[in-house]
Every structure is written in C-alpha cells, then in structure tokens.
Amino acid sequence: MIEDGAPMKSDYNRFDCFHESMPHPHMKDGAGPRAHAEAWRRFYGLENVKAILSRTHPEKHWDVFFNFL
C-alpha cells in the first residue's frame, strides 16, 4: 500500500483496532474506532454477558465466564 501511495499514518504503532491508520471509503473520520468501542460495550455489557452465560452448557459455564474476565 505504501508503494501504491495509499494515504496512511506514518506511525505504525497506531495500526491497531483503536486508532485510524488510513481513510476508509465508507466511514467518516472517527467512525471506525467509535463503532469498535460501541461493539465492545455491547458485547461485554452486563446484560449480554448474562444472556450468553444463560445459554452456555453447564459444563462450560465457568470457562466462558473466565473468558469474559
């Protein structure tokens, strides 16, 4: 991508799921990290964790619980 001249950040430490490192064709500035943060909050929210644990087979309950921690 560098050789093709794609616009991207020069700090490679920012290439993770928390920072924007290059423009996205369908998301405005800041939309990607905000979407990731919202998905994280929803998935690890108390209500969703309780719902997942309630559907988990009893033998795997504590394994799944500790994965959330």
N, CA, C and O atoms as a Tripos MOL2 file, in Angstrom:
@<TRIPOS>MOLECULE
protein
  276   275    69     0     0
PROTEIN
NO_CHARGES

@<TRIPOS>ATOM
      1 N           0.8300   -1.1920    0.0000 N.3       1 MET1
      2 CA          0.0000    0.0000    0.0000 C.3       1 MET1
      3 C           0.8720    1.2530    0.0000 C.2       1 MET1
      4 O           0.5250    2.2610   -0.6150 O.2       1 MET1
      5 N           1.9960    1.1810    0.6880 N.am      2 ILE2
      6 CA          2.9030    2.3250    0.6900 C.3       2 ILE2
      7 C           3.4180    2.5870   -0.7110 C.2       2 ILE2
      8 O           3.4560    3.7290   -1.1690 O.2       2 ILE2
      9 N           3.8190    1.5080   -1.3940 N.am      3 GLU3
     10 CA          4.3360    1.6510   -2.7520 C.3       3 GLU3
     11 C           3.2760    2.1990   -3.7020 C.2       3 GLU3
     12 O           3.6000    2.8990   -4.6610 O.2       3 GLU3
     13 N           2.0030    1.8800   -3.4350 N.am      4 ASP4
     14 CA          0.9130    2.3790   -4.2720 C.3       4 ASP4
     15 C           0.5200    3.8080   -3.9240 C.2       4 ASP4
     16 O          -0.2960    4.4140   -4.6180 O.2       4 ASP4
     17 N           1.0980    4.3520   -2.8500 N.am      5 GLY5
     18 CA          0.8150    5.7380   -2.4750 C.3       5 GLY5
     19 C          -0.4760    5.9100   -1.6940 C.2       5 GLY5
     20 O          -1.0280    7.0100   -1.6580 O.2       5 GLY5
     21 N          -0.9680    4.8530   -1.0690 N.am      6 ALA6
     22 CA         -2.2010    4.9610   -0.2810 C.3       6 ALA6
     23 C          -1.9620    5.8740    0.9220 C.2       6 ALA6
     24 O          -0.9270    5.7660    1.5780 O.2       6 ALA6
     25 N          -2.9030    6.7680    1.2180 N.am      7 PRO7
     26 CA         -2.7330    7.6430    2.3760 C.3       7 PRO7
     27 C          -2.8490    6.8410    3.6750 C.2       7 PRO7
     28 O          -3.8580    6.1780    3.9170 O.2       7 PRO7
     29 N          -1.8200    6.9080    4.4940 N.am      8 MET8
     30 CA         -1.8430    6.1940    5.7660 C.3       8 MET8
     31 C          -0.9330    6.9000    6.7540 C.2       8 MET8
     32 O          -0.0520    7.6710    6.3740 O.2       8 MET8
     33 N          -1.1610    6.6220    8.0240 N.am      9 LYS9
     34 CA         -0.3450    7.2110    9.0850 C.3       9 LYS9
     35 C           1.0800    6.6800    8.9950 C.2       9 LYS9
     36 O           1.3030    5.5380    8.5930 O.2       9 LYS9
     37 N           2.0210    7.5040    9.3670 N.am     10 SER10
     38 CA          3.4170    7.0760    9.3230 C.3      10 SER10
     39 C           3.8400    6.3560   10.6040 C.2      10 SER10
     40 O           4.8570    5.6620   10.6220 O.2      10 SER10
     41 N           3.0620    6.5220   11.6690 N.am     11 ASP11
     42 CA          3.3760    5.8610   12.9400 C.3      11 ASP11
     43 C           2.7260    4.4830   12.9530 C.2      11 ASP11
     44 O           1.5180    4.3580   13.1540 O.2      11 ASP11
     45 N           3.5360    3.4520   12.7380 N.am     12 TYR12
     46 CA          2.9970    2.0940   12.6560 C.3      12 TYR12
     47 C           2.5170    1.5690   14.0050 C.2      12 TYR12
     48 O           1.8570    0.5310   14.0540 O.2      12 TYR12
     49 N           2.8270    2.2460   15.0820 N.am     13 ASN13
     50 CA          2.3000    1.8600   16.3950 C.3      13 ASN13
     51 C           0.8010    2.0860   16.4820 C.2      13 ASN13
     52 O           0.1430    1.5350   17.3650 O.2      13 ASN13
     53 N           0.2580    2.8770   15.5890 N.am     14 ARG14
     54 CA         -1.1740    3.1770   15.6010 C.3      14 ARG14
     55 C          -1.9910    2.1980   14.7570 C.2      14 ARG14
     56 O          -3.2050    2.3570   14.6280 O.2      14 ARG14
     57 N          -1.3410    1.1970   14.1880 N.am     15 PHE15
     58 CA         -2.0540    0.2160   13.3720 C.3      15 PHE15
     59 C          -2.6200   -0.8610   14.2870 C.2      15 PHE15
     60 O          -2.0530   -1.9470   14.4080 O.2      15 PHE15
     61 N          -3.7290   -0.5550   14.9210 N.am     16 ASP16
     62 CA         -4.4370   -1.4810   15.8000 C.3      16 ASP16
     63 C          -5.9240   -1.1880   15.6550 C.2      16 ASP16
     64 O          -6.3110   -0.4120   14.7810 O.2      16 ASP16
     65 N          -6.7400   -1.7700   16.4650 N.am     17 CYS17
     66 CA         -8.1870   -1.5630   16.3150 C.3      17 CYS17
     67 C          -8.6860   -0.3380   17.0850 C.2      17 CYS17
     68 O          -9.8910   -0.0920   17.1260 O.2      17 CYS17
     69 N          -7.7860    0.4300   17.6940 N.am     18 PHE18
     70 CA         -8.1880    1.5900   18.4770 C.3      18 PHE18
     71 C          -7.9140    2.9180   17.7740 C.2      18 PHE18
     72 O          -8.4090    3.9560   18.2130 O.2      18 PHE18
     73 N          -7.1420    2.9040   16.7010 N.am     19 HIS19
     74 CA         -6.7770    4.1320   16.0030 C.3      19 HIS19
     75 C          -7.0520    3.9920   14.5130 C.2      19 HIS19
     76 O          -6.9880    2.8980   13.9510 O.2      19 HIS19
     77 N          -7.3570    5.1070   13.8970 N.am     20 GLU20
     78 CA         -7.4880    5.1060   12.4420 C.3      20 GLU20
     79 C          -6.1020    5.2800   11.8460 C.2      20 GLU20
     80 O          -5.3780    6.2070   12.2070 O.2      20 GLU20
     81 N          -5.7400    4.4060   10.9520 N.am     21 SER21
     82 CA         -4.4180    4.4930   10.3460 C.3      21 SER21
     83 C          -4.4790    4.8700    8.8690 C.2      21 SER21
     84 O          -3.4700    5.2450    8.2720 O.2      21 SER21
     85 N          -5.6690    4.7680    8.2900 N.am     22 MET22
     86 CA         -5.8580    5.1650    6.8950 C.3      22 MET22
     87 C          -7.3440    5.4630    6.6830 C.2      22 MET22
     88 O          -8.1880    4.9590    7.4230 O.2      22 MET22
     89 N          -7.6590    6.2630    5.6950 N.am     23 PRO23
     90 CA         -9.0760    6.5760    5.4550 C.3      23 PRO23
     91 C          -9.8490    5.3490    4.9750 C.2      23 PRO23
     92 O          -9.3210    4.5090    4.2460 O.2      23 PRO23
     93 N         -11.0960    5.2650    5.3930 N.am     24 HIS24
     94 CA        -11.9770    4.1730    4.9750 C.3      24 HIS24
     95 C         -12.9380    4.7260    3.9330 C.2      24 HIS24
     96 O         -13.4330    5.8410    4.0980 O.2      24 HIS24
     97 N         -13.2150    3.9920    2.8760 N.am     25 PRO25
     98 CA        -14.0720    4.5370    1.8130 C.3      25 PRO25
     99 C         -15.5260    4.7620    2.2320 C.2      25 PRO25
    100 O         -16.2280    5.5360    1.5810 O.2      25 PRO25
    101 N         -15.9990    4.1100    3.2960 N.am     26 HIS26
    102 CA        -17.4080    4.2320    3.6650 C.3      26 HIS26
    103 C         -17.6280    4.7910    5.0630 C.2      26 HIS26
    104 O         -18.7750    4.9340    5.4870 O.2      26 HIS26
    105 N         -16.5620    5.1120    5.7890 N.am     27 MET27
    106 CA        -16.6950    5.6460    7.1450 C.3      27 MET27
    107 C         -16.0130    6.9990    7.2350 C.2      27 MET27
    108 O         -14.9020    7.1860    6.7400 O.2      27 MET27
    109 N         -16.6950    7.9360    7.8730 N.am     28 LYS28
    110 CA        -16.1040    9.2470    8.0760 C.3      28 LYS28
    111 C         -15.0650    9.1720    9.1920 C.2      28 LYS28
    112 O         -14.9810    8.1750    9.9090 O.2      28 LYS28
    113 N         -14.2830   10.2260    9.3270 N.am     29 ASP29
    114 CA        -13.2430   10.2770   10.3570 C.3      29 ASP29
    115 C         -13.7980    9.9500   11.7280 C.2      29 ASP29
    116 O         -14.7890   10.5400   12.1590 O.2      29 ASP29
    117 N         -13.1650    9.0170   12.4100 N.am     30 GLY30
    118 CA        -13.5520    8.6460   13.7630 C.3      30 GLY30
    119 C         -14.6550    7.6070   13.8510 C.2      30 GLY30
    120 O         -14.9370    7.1170   14.9440 O.2      30 GLY30
    121 N         -15.2830    7.2570   12.7510 N.am     31 ALA31
    122 CA        -16.4100    6.3170   12.8000 C.3      31 ALA31
    123 C         -15.9530    4.8940   13.1110 C.2      31 ALA31
    124 O         -16.6600    4.1630   13.8060 O.2      31 ALA31
    125 N         -14.7980    4.4890   12.6160 N.am     32 GLY32
    126 CA        -14.3090    3.1320   12.8560 C.3      32 GLY32
    127 C         -14.0260    2.8570   14.3210 C.2      32 GLY32
    128 O         -14.5480    1.8890   14.8730 O.2      32 GLY32
    129 N         -13.2040    3.6920   14.9730 N.am     33 PRO33
    130 CA        -12.9620    3.4780   16.3990 C.3      33 PRO33
    131 C         -14.2240    3.5970   17.2450 C.2      33 PRO33
    132 O         -14.3720    2.8780   18.2330 O.2      33 PRO33
    133 N         -15.1340    4.4910   16.8730 N.am     34 ARG34
    134 CA        -16.3990    4.6030   17.6200 C.3      34 ARG34
    135 C         -17.2350    3.3440   17.4670 C.2      34 ARG34
    136 O         -17.8320    2.8800   18.4390 O.2      34 ARG34
    137 N         -17.2890    2.7760   16.2540 N.am     35 ALA35
    138 CA        -18.0400    1.5380   16.0260 C.3      35 ALA35
    139 C         -17.4210    0.3910   16.8180 C.2      35 ALA35
    140 O         -18.1400   -0.4310   17.3860 O.2      35 ALA35
    141 N         -16.1070    0.3320   16.8570 N.am     36 HIS36
    142 CA        -15.4200   -0.7210   17.6140 C.3      36 HIS36
    143 C         -15.7110   -0.5770   19.1060 C.2      36 HIS36
    144 O         -15.9920   -1.5690   19.7780 O.2      36 HIS36
    145 N         -15.6460    0.6330   19.6240 N.am     37 ALA37
    146 CA        -15.9120    0.8660   21.0460 C.3      37 ALA37
    147 C         -17.3530    0.5090   21.4000 C.2      37 ALA37
    148 O         -17.6030   -0.0720   22.4560 O.2      37 ALA37
    149 N         -18.2980    0.8480   20.5320 N.am     38 GLU38
    150 CA        -19.7060    0.5290   20.7840 C.3      38 GLU38
    151 C         -19.9250   -0.9850   20.7490 C.2      38 GLU38
    152 O         -20.6450   -1.5190   21.5930 O.2      38 GLU38
    153 N         -19.3210   -1.6790   19.7920 N.am     39 ALA39
    154 CA        -19.4500   -3.1360   19.7230 C.3      39 ALA39
    155 C         -18.8630   -3.7800   20.9810 C.2      39 ALA39
    156 O         -19.4320   -4.7330   21.5130 O.2      39 ALA39
    157 N         -17.7400   -3.2680   21.4520 N.am     40 TRP40
    158 CA        -17.1000   -3.7700   22.6650 C.3      40 TRP40
    159 C         -18.0310   -3.5840   23.8630 C.2      40 TRP40
    160 O         -18.2300   -4.5070   24.6530 O.2      40 TRP40
    161 N         -18.6010   -2.3780   23.9910 N.am     41 ARG41
    162 CA        -19.5180   -2.0980   25.1120 C.3      41 ARG41
    163 C         -20.7440   -3.0050   25.0720 C.2      41 ARG41
    164 O         -21.1760   -3.5140   26.1060 O.2      41 ARG41
    165 N         -21.2960   -3.2060   23.8980 N.am     42 ARG42
    166 CA        -22.4880   -4.0610   23.7970 C.3      42 ARG42
    167 C         -22.1710   -5.5200   24.1110 C.2      42 ARG42
    168 O         -22.9060   -6.1730   24.8520 O.2      42 ARG42
    169 N         -21.0830   -6.0280   23.5500 N.am     43 PHE43
    170 CA        -20.7600   -7.4320   23.7440 C.3      43 PHE43
    171 C         -20.4090   -7.7240   25.1930 C.2      43 PHE43
    172 O         -20.8620   -8.7270   25.7440 O.2      43 PHE43
    173 N         -19.6040   -6.8580   25.8260 N.am     44 TYR44
    174 CA        -19.1640   -7.1030   27.1940 C.3      44 TYR44
    175 C         -20.0610   -6.4390   28.2370 C.2      44 TYR44
    176 O         -19.7280   -6.4240   29.4220 O.2      44 TYR44
    177 N         -21.1940   -5.8930   27.8050 N.am     45 GLY45
    178 CA        -22.1500   -5.3190   28.7360 C.3      45 GLY45
    179 C         -22.7770   -6.4090   29.5940 C.2      45 GLY45
    180 O         -22.8830   -7.5620   29.1750 O.2      45 GLY45
    181 N         -23.1860   -6.0350   30.7840 N.am     46 LEU46
    182 CA        -23.7060   -6.9980   31.7500 C.3      46 LEU46
    183 C         -24.8680   -7.8150   31.1930 C.2      46 LEU46
    184 O         -24.9110   -9.0300   31.3880 O.2      46 LEU46
    185 N         -25.8000   -7.1800   30.5120 N.am     47 GLU47
    186 CA        -26.9730   -7.9060   30.0030 C.3      47 GLU47
    187 C         -26.5710   -8.9450   28.9670 C.2      47 GLU47
    188 O         -27.1030  -10.0550   28.9750 O.2      47 GLU47
    189 N         -25.6510   -8.6110   28.0820 N.am     48 ASN48
    190 CA        -25.2310   -9.5810   27.0680 C.3      48 ASN48
    191 C         -24.4270  -10.7160   27.6870 C.2      48 ASN48
    192 O         -24.5890  -11.8730   27.2990 O.2      48 ASN48
    193 N         -23.5650  -10.3970   28.6410 N.am     49 VAL49
    194 CA        -22.7870  -11.4470   29.3150 C.3      49 VAL49
    195 C         -23.7290  -12.4110   30.0280 C.2      49 VAL49
    196 O         -23.5450  -13.6270   29.9590 O.2      49 VAL49
    197 N         -24.7380  -11.8730   30.7120 N.am     50 LYS50
    198 CA        -25.7140  -12.7420   31.3880 C.3      50 LYS50
    199 C         -26.4610  -13.6110   30.3790 C.2      50 LYS50
    200 O         -26.6980  -14.7920   30.6310 O.2      50 LYS50
    201 N         -26.8330  -13.0260   29.2360 N.am     51 ALA51
    202 CA        -27.5570  -13.7880   28.2160 C.3      51 ALA51
    203 C         -26.6870  -14.9180   27.6630 C.2      51 ALA51
    204 O         -27.1630  -16.0390   27.4860 O.2      51 ALA51
    205 N         -25.4390  -14.6300   27.3950 N.am     52 ILE52
    206 CA        -24.5360  -15.6580   26.8720 C.3      52 ILE52
    207 C         -24.3360  -16.7630   27.9000 C.2      52 ILE52
    208 O         -24.4020  -17.9460   27.5640 O.2      52 ILE52
    209 N         -24.0920  -16.3850   29.1430 N.am     53 LEU53
    210 CA        -23.8860  -17.3870   30.1830 C.3      53 LEU53
    211 C         -25.1370  -18.2320   30.4150 C.2      53 LEU53
    212 O         -25.0300  -19.4120   30.7480 O.2      53 LEU53
    213 N         -26.3190  -17.6430   30.2440 N.am     54 SER54
    214 CA        -27.5510  -18.4110   30.4470 C.3      54 SER54
    215 C         -27.7430  -19.4640   29.3530 C.2      54 SER54
    216 O         -28.4360  -20.4580   29.5670 O.2      54 SER54
    217 N         -27.1350  -19.2540   28.1850 N.am     55 ARG55
    218 CA        -27.2490  -20.2200   27.0780 C.3      55 ARG55
    219 C         -26.0900  -21.2090   27.0410 C.2      55 ARG55
    220 O         -26.0990  -22.1480   26.2450 O.2      55 ARG55
    221 N         -25.1030  -21.0060   27.8890 N.am     56 THR56
    222 CA        -23.9070  -21.8480   27.8830 C.3      56 THR56
    223 C         -24.1810  -23.1770   28.5760 C.2      56 THR56
    224 O         -24.8550  -23.2210   29.6050 O.2      56 THR56
    225 N         -23.6660  -24.2370   28.0190 N.am     57 HIS57
    226 CA        -23.8030  -25.5570   28.6250 C.3      57 HIS57
    227 C         -23.1850  -25.5110   30.0270 C.2      57 HIS57
    228 O         -22.1160  -24.9300   30.2110 O.2      57 HIS57
    229 N         -23.8500  -26.1190   31.0110 N.am     58 PRO58
    230 CA        -23.3420  -26.0590   32.3910 C.3      58 PRO58
    231 C         -21.8860  -26.4930   32.5550 C.2      58 PRO58
    232 O         -21.1660  -25.9420   33.3880 O.2      58 PRO58
    233 N         -21.4540  -27.4640   31.7750 N.am     59 GLU59
    234 CA        -20.0730  -27.9170   31.8910 C.3      59 GLU59
    235 C         -19.0660  -26.8540   31.4410 C.2      59 GLU59
    236 O         -17.9090  -26.8810   31.8590 O.2      59 GLU59
    237 N         -19.4950  -25.9390   30.6060 N.am     60 LYS60
    238 CA        -18.5990  -24.9110   30.0690 C.3      60 LYS60
    239 C         -18.8270  -23.5340   30.7040 C.2      60 LYS60
    240 O         -18.1540  -22.5650   30.3510 O.2      60 LYS60
    241 N         -19.7650  -23.4550   31.6300 N.am     61 HIS61
    242 CA        -20.1500  -22.1570   32.2090 C.3      61 HIS61
    243 C         -18.9460  -21.3810   32.7430 C.2      61 HIS61
    244 O         -18.7500  -20.2210   32.3770 O.2      61 HIS61
    245 N         -18.1400  -22.0030   33.5980 N.am     62 TRP62
    246 CA        -17.0250  -21.2770   34.2180 C.3      62 TRP62
    247 C         -15.9350  -20.9540   33.2060 C.2      62 TRP62
    248 O         -15.2750  -19.9220   33.3280 O.2      62 TRP62
    249 N         -15.7330  -21.8050   32.2160 N.am     63 ASP63
    250 CA        -14.7550  -21.4850   31.1620 C.3      63 ASP63
    251 C         -15.1560  -20.2180   30.4120 C.2      63 ASP63
    252 O         -14.3310  -19.3350   30.1810 O.2      63 ASP63
    253 N         -16.4230  -20.1400   30.0390 N.am     64 VAL64
    254 CA        -16.9230  -18.9640   29.3350 C.3      64 VAL64
    255 C         -16.8700  -17.7350   30.2410 C.2      64 VAL64
    256 O         -16.4740  -16.6540   29.8060 O.2      64 VAL64
    257 N         -17.2670  -17.9050   31.4880 N.am     65 PHE65
    258 CA        -17.2300  -16.7990   32.4420 C.3      65 PHE65
    259 C         -15.8080  -16.2250   32.5510 C.2      65 PHE65
    260 O         -15.6220  -15.0100   32.4880 O.2      65 PHE65
    261 N         -14.8290  -17.0870   32.7110 N.am     66 PHE66
    262 CA        -13.4480  -16.6080   32.8570 C.3      66 PHE66
    263 C         -12.9230  -15.9860   31.5690 C.2      66 PHE66
    264 O         -12.0360  -15.1330   31.6240 O.2      66 PHE66
    265 N         -13.4450  -16.3880   30.4130 N.am     67 ASN67
    266 CA        -13.0650  -15.7240   29.1670 C.3      67 ASN67
    267 C         -13.5300  -14.2810   29.1530 C.2      67 ASN67
    268 O         -12.8480  -13.4200   28.5990 O.2      67 ASN67
    269 N         -14.6680  -14.0030   29.7470 N.am     68 PHE68
    270 CA        -15.1440  -12.6250   29.8200 C.3      68 PHE68
    271 C         -14.2680  -11.7670   30.7250 C.2      68 PHE68
    272 O         -14.1290  -10.5630   30.5090 O.2      68 PHE68
    273 N         -13.6840  -12.3910   31.7320 N.am     69 LEU69
    274 CA        -12.8140  -11.6270   32.6240 C.3      69 LEU69
    275 C         -11.5090  -11.2970   31.9460 C.2      69 LEU69
    276 O         -10.6470  -10.6550   32.5460 O.2      69 LEU69
@<TRIPOS>BOND
     1     1     2 1
     2     2     3 1
     3     3     4 2
     4     3     5 am
     5     5     6 1
     6     6     7 1
     7     7     8 2
     8     7     9 am
     9     9    10 1
    10    10    11 1
    11    11    12 2
    12    11    13 am
    13    13    14 1
    14    14    15 1
    15    15    16 2
    16    15    17 am
    17    17    18 1
    18    18    19 1
    19    19    20 2
    20    19    21 am
    21    21    22 1
    22    22    23 1
    23    23    24 2
    24    23    25 am
    25    25    26 1
    26    26    27 1
    27    27    28 2
    28    27    29 am
    29    29    30 1
    30    30    31 1
    31    31    32 2
    32    31    33 am
    33    33    34 1
    34    34    35 1
    35    35    36 2
    36    35    37 am
    37    37    38 1
    38    38    39 1
    39    39    40 2
    40    39    41 am
    41    41    42 1
    42    42    43 1
    43    43    44 2
    44    43    45 am
    45    45    46 1
    46    46    47 1
    47    47    48 2
    48    47    49 am
    49    49    50 1
    50    50    51 1
    51    51    52 2
    52    51    53 am
    53    53    54 1
    54    54    55 1
    55    55    56 2
    56    55    57 am
    57    57    58 1
    58    58    59 1
    59    59    60 2
    60    59    61 am
    61    61    62 1
    62    62    63 1
    63    63    64 2
    64    63    65 am
    65    65    66 1
    66    66    67 1
    67    67    68 2
    68    67    69 am
    69    69    70 1
    70    70    71 1
    71    71    72 2
    72    71    73 am
    73    73    74 1
    74    74    75 1
    75    75    76 2
    76    75    77 am
    77    77    78 1
    78    78    79 1
    79    79    80 2
    80    79    81 am
    81    81    82 1
    82    82    83 1
    83    83    84 2
    84    83    85 am
    85    85    86 1
    86    86    87 1
    87    87    88 2
    88    87    89 am
    89    89    90 1
    90    90    91 1
    91    91    92 2
    92    91    93 am
    93    93    94 1
    94    94    95 1
    95    95    96 2
    96    95    97 am
    97    97    98 1
    98    98    99 1
    99    99   100 2
   100    99   101 am
   101   101   102 1
   102   102   103 1
   103   103   104 2
   104   103   105 am
   105   105   106 1
   106   106   107 1
   107   107   108 2
   108   107   109 am
   109   109   110 1
   110   110   111 1
   111   111   112 2
   112   111   113 am
   113   113   114 1
   114   114   115 1
   115   115   116 2
   116   115   117 am
   117   117   118 1
   118   118   119 1
   119   119   120 2
   120   119   121 am
   121   121   122 1
   122   122   123 1
   123   123   124 2
   124   123   125 am
   125   125   126 1
   126   126   127 1
   127   127   128 2
   128   127   129 am
   129   129   130 1
   130   130   131 1
   131   131   132 2
   132   131   133 am
   133   133   134 1
   134   134   135 1
   135   135   136 2
   136   135   137 am
   137   137   138 1
   138   138   139 1
   139   139   140 2
   140   139   141 am
   141   141   142 1
   142   142   143 1
   143   143   144 2
   144   143   145 am
   145   145   146 1
   146   146   147 1
   147   147   148 2
   148   147   149 am
   149   149   150 1
   150   150   151 1
   151   151   152 2
   152   151   153 am
   153   153   154 1
   154   154   155 1
   155   155   156 2
   156   155   157 am
   157   157   158 1
   158   158   159 1
   159   159   160 2
   160   159   161 am
   161   161   162 1
   162   162   163 1
   163   163   164 2
   164   163   165 am
   165   165   166 1
   166   166   167 1
   167   167   168 2
   168   167   169 am
   169   169   170 1
   170   170   171 1
   171   171   172 2
   172   171   173 am
   173   173   174 1
   174   174   175 1
   175   175   176 2
   176   175   177 am
   177   177   178 1
   178   178   179 1
   179   179   180 2
   180   179   181 am
   181   181   182 1
   182   182   183 1
   183   183   184 2
   184   183   185 am
   185   185   186 1
   186   186   187 1
   187   187   188 2
   188   187   189 am
   189   189   190 1
   190   190   191 1
   191   191   192 2
   192   191   193 am
   193   193   194 1
   194   194   195 1
   195   195   196 2
   196   195   197 am
   197   197   198 1
   198   198   199 1
   199   199   200 2
   200   199   201 am
   201   201   202 1
   202   202   203 1
   203   203   204 2
   204   203   205 am
   205   205   206 1
   206   206   207 1
   207   207   208 2
   208   207   209 am
   209   209   210 1
   210   210   211 1
   211   211   212 2
   212   211   213 am
   213   213   214 1
   214   214   215 1
   215   215   216 2
   216   215   217 am
   217   217   218 1
   218   218   219 1
   219   219   220 2
   220   219   221 am
   221   221   222 1
   222   222   223 1
   223   223   224 2
   224   223   225 am
   225   225   226 1
   226   226   227 1
   227   227   228 2
   228   227   229 am
   229   229   230 1
   230   230   231 1
   231   231   232 2
   232   231   233 am
   233   233   234 1
   234   234   235 1
   235   235   236 2
   236   235   237 am
   237   237   238 1
   238   238   239 1
   239   239   240 2
   240   239   241 am
   241   241   242 1
   242   242   243 1
   243   243   244 2
   244   243   245 am
   245   245   246 1
   246   246   247 1
   247   247   248 2
   248   247   249 am
   249   249   250 1
   250   250   251 1
   251   251   252 2
   252   251   253 am
   253   253   254 1
   254   254   255 1
   255   255   256 2
   256   255   257 am
   257   257   258 1
   258   258   259 1
   259   259   260 2
   260   259   261 am
   261   261   262 1
   262   262   263 1
   263   263   264 2
   264   263   265 am
   265   265   266 1
   266   266   267 1
   267   267   268 2
   268   267   269 am
   269   269   270 1
   270   270   271 1
   271   271   272 2
   272   271   273 am
   273   273   274 1
   274   274   275 1
   275   275   276 2
@<TRIPOS>SUBSTRUCTURE
     1 MET1         2 RESIDUE 1 A MET
     2 ILE2         6 RESIDUE 1 A ILE
     3 GLU3        10 RESIDUE 1 A GLU
     4 ASP4        14 RESIDUE 1 A ASP
     5 GLY5        18 RESIDUE 1 A GLY
     6 ALA6        22 RESIDUE 1 A ALA
     7 PRO7        26 RESIDUE 1 A PRO
     8 MET8        30 RESIDUE 1 A MET
     9 LYS9        34 RESIDUE 1 A LYS
    10 SER10       38 RESIDUE 1 A SER
    11 ASP11       42 RESIDUE 1 A ASP
    12 TYR12       46 RESIDUE 1 A TYR
    13 ASN13       50 RESIDUE 1 A ASN
    14 ARG14       54 RESIDUE 1 A ARG
    15 PHE15       58 RESIDUE 1 A PHE
    16 ASP16       62 RESIDUE 1 A ASP
    17 CYS17       66 RESIDUE 1 A CYS
    18 PHE18       70 RESIDUE 1 A PHE
    19 HIS19       74 RESIDUE 1 A HIS
    20 GLU20       78 RESIDUE 1 A GLU
    21 SER21       82 RESIDUE 1 A SER
    22 MET22       86 RESIDUE 1 A MET
    23 PRO23       90 RESIDUE 1 A PRO
    24 HIS24       94 RESIDUE 1 A HIS
    25 PRO25       98 RESIDUE 1 A PRO
    26 HIS26      102 RESIDUE 1 A HIS
    27 MET27      106 RESIDUE 1 A MET
    28 LYS28      110 RESIDUE 1 A LYS
    29 ASP29      114 RESIDUE 1 A ASP
    30 GLY30      118 RESIDUE 1 A GLY
    31 ALA31      122 RESIDUE 1 A ALA
    32 GLY32      126 RESIDUE 1 A GLY
    33 PRO33      130 RESIDUE 1 A PRO
    34 ARG34      134 RESIDUE 1 A ARG
    35 ALA35      138 RESIDUE 1 A ALA
    36 HIS36      142 RESIDUE 1 A HIS
    37 ALA37      146 RESIDUE 1 A ALA
    38 GLU38      150 RESIDUE 1 A GLU
    39 ALA39      154 RESIDUE 1 A ALA
    40 TRP40      158 RESIDUE 1 A TRP
    41 ARG41      162 RESIDUE 1 A ARG
    42 ARG42      166 RESIDUE 1 A ARG
    43 PHE43      170 RESIDUE 1 A PHE
    44 TYR44      174 RESIDUE 1 A TYR
    45 GLY45      178 RESIDUE 1 A GLY
    46 LEU46      182 RESIDUE 1 A LEU
    47 GLU47      186 RESIDUE 1 A GLU
    48 ASN48      190 RESIDUE 1 A ASN
    49 VAL49      194 RESIDUE 1 A VAL
    50 LYS50      198 RESIDUE 1 A LYS
    51 ALA51      202 RESIDUE 1 A ALA
    52 ILE52      206 RESIDUE 1 A ILE
    53 LEU53      210 RESIDUE 1 A LEU
    54 SER54      214 RESIDUE 1 A SER
    55 ARG55      218 RESIDUE 1 A ARG
    56 THR56      222 RESIDUE 1 A THR
    57 HIS57      226 RESIDUE 1 A HIS
    58 PRO58      230 RESIDUE 1 A PRO
    59 GLU59      234 RESIDUE 1 A GLU
    60 LYS60      238 RESIDUE 1 A LYS
    61 HIS61      242 RESIDUE 1 A HIS
    62 TRP62      246 RESIDUE 1 A TRP
    63 ASP63      250 RESIDUE 1 A ASP
    64 VAL64      254 RESIDUE 1 A VAL
    65 PHE65      258 RESIDUE 1 A PHE
    66 PHE66      262 RESIDUE 1 A PHE
    67 ASN67      266 RESIDUE 1 A ASN
    68 PHE68      270 RESIDUE 1 A PHE
    69 LEU69      274 RESIDUE 1 A LEU
